Amino acid sequence: MGTQILTRPLELKAAWNSQYDRVAAEFAARLGNNSGRIAEVGCGGGRLTIPLMKLLGDSEFVLVDKFADTTTWVRRQVLAANLRKAKLRRRAYVVMSDYLKWIRAEHDAAYEGVISCEFLPEITRLGIGHFFPECFRVLKPGGVAVHCFWSLTPRNLRQRLVIIADSDPTWTRTPPAEWFSPEPTLVMRELRRAGFTHLRKVTLKSHLVLRGQAAKIELERWDVRPSFYEKYRKPIDKDGLEFPDWIIISAKKPSRSPH
């Protein structure tokens, strides 16, 4: 896939749809035959949900999100509208809840898959330590967990600017609690600690570069202060903002308990 350079805001929707189509294809490959009942934690407006549900045509999805920010109503409505438009509503059950409250109330071995996309950056190291053992518990033997997030290691200035804009409290109105993204090695270590095996890490380059008005509008959507664009306007207009690589980590619950 070659680098995609966008300058017009009207091009953003199609570009992001293409990104999530690629990620969904990787998720579907990781889930494979374990695609019966899937729980997606932090589903948001369904950017991953919709293309993944289309690929896993026989699966039922439980979609969990706290919807706790200022766009709560809008995000829930977007998700509902997207599911209806894609004719997927009957295969989806939407749950509004804190992730730990929800997962701790679920029965053991209830799901073939537990997944998340861009959710782990929203919780802390401590949160991951609580979350992964619960993921392990609610999965059936042989079930699969798949988690996706952006790399925190920029390959160039364009990517570094994206990370700064989304994580530095100087610029973003919604800074993360601990990190832009967790280290992949930490995620894999915590999955092993929870009991998972067959860990696999896949890296997808986004190849998505935004310049000019497209970059400005996207920063506004991220709730980044206008002063960031003004400060970095020259490099953004010249070279753009490039989104970091996608990190996709999958792991399996053993089919049998060790003797």
Buried (B, 14 or more C-beta within 10 A) or exposed (E): EEEBBBBEBEBBEEBBEBBBBBBBBBBBEBBEEBBBBBBBBBBBBBBBBBBBBBBBEEBBBBBBBBBEEEBEEEBBEBBBEBBEEBEBBEBBEBBEBEBBEBBEEBEEEBBBBBBBBBBBBBBBEEBBBBBBBBBBBBBBEEBBBBBBBBBBBBEEBBBBBBBBBBBBEEBBEEEBEBBBBBBBEBBBBBBEEBBBEEBEEBEBBBBBBBBBBBBBBBBEEBBBBEEBBEBBEEEBBEBBBBBBBBBBBBBBBBEEEEE
